[in-house]
């Protein structure tokens, strides 16, 4: 049962809160623990409520657990706890489940992870969700009201036993739009533990001269036994002609970097297809 879907947004703030100089942050936003089967560990996730508003009031928050995953097109999806095959939600106990967060203070949530003795090797995932507790809304007559609430997540990777990382570049595509050049690699991880690749893109003209490049790209992480395919945008208009696009990726899995090559034909600018609105440069990895 899928219950939430975000575009790699782990922390949401209301516009009103930003305007008033308020912010609530969850740290760490990502927790990676290597744990043998049958072991236990306790750590703290901190909730920091900062404000420049002297009239700021305490916020009531509630914590819960979700499963999560990354779809092939690069979306982070949240699910009901315990519903995914790689879930670690049942291994986690946290306290408090509800609390009041005072302005200018840091509040700690104690988290204990207990890995079962028979846990399968590989990454097991869970997310600690923090959100504002709903209050009773009293509607005023002839008055418009808007309620805005924040929702945050600390993403857990519980790494158990023998970890394997095997990244491969399965496909590479390049296409032109009025917005620029979209380069879309398809990255696959046949291992059981997440890989966090680094990549670069270079475009050469028919003479072999470099005409565009992006270095030090951090693509989306690729979870174990999964595939990710999301476009990266080079915001440059190239003159009509034939080009070669080279995409180099190091999966940080102990193997050599892999390079993919694809041809690109740029036609007259007047005949360019519309922008590809659904494809964007990948945001920061979770």
Helices and strands as residue ranges (DSSP letters): E 2-6, E 11-12, H 15-19, E 23-27, E 30-35, E 40-50, E 59-70, E 76-80, G 89-91, E 92-95, E 98-101, E 106-114, E 122-132, E 151-160, E 167-177, E 180-189, E 198-204, E 210-217, E 226-234, E 241-250, E 258-266, G 269-271
